């Protein structure tokens, strides 16, 4: 077996293990996020949501505010006034105000950096995770996709408070569904869109170059199409006399 074959097999095994791990992480159905990183308005709203609900605990140490401005079509003034709530400079990275020591003391574990979380978890996983928080029987926040996560539901005022409905499977009680116990400030449809915008921003942040890469890809495909037509016409001209 050559090296390429071994790499293909190892890659396939890693994909299977990854899918099994995601499936086993919780009992919730993973929903399709439907994100679109070309939607500038969605990215701008997602950036606003990120700094409002995530940046107080989670850093994005690979993302700089000035890069954010360029990609999201924002001015330095707009970023400074709406996205920088600390003493950070325009050219600095997005760092949390919470230190690792504080996170460990307050939450039991330092919150992870979210720069590439969309690549490690997947946008569908993140979308489903942010929609399936609920209050358990102890009054604590829990999650269907990631049970017993130490993260509280930071957007509960928007979504509201969900409670689980149990069913008996064999000798065990499992969660059948979540129902809204206390409505939030947004309707379910509005909250879905809010989560989608936030996840869209996380997807962009995990690979900022994808915006330019995908735009260039369109032109590359157009060039290849035109080149293929010209090559076919040239072939037909060369072989016309032969036939």
PyMOL commands that set and color helices and strands:
alter all, ss='L'
color gray80, all
select helices_A, chain A and resi 3-24+40-53+65-71+76-82+100-107+117-121+123-131+156-159+188-206+210-240
alter helices_A, ss='H'
color red, helices_A
select strands_A, chain A and resi 60-64+93-94+133-135+141-143+160-169+172-183
alter strands_A, ss='S'
color yellow, strands_A
deselect
rebuild
show_as cartoon
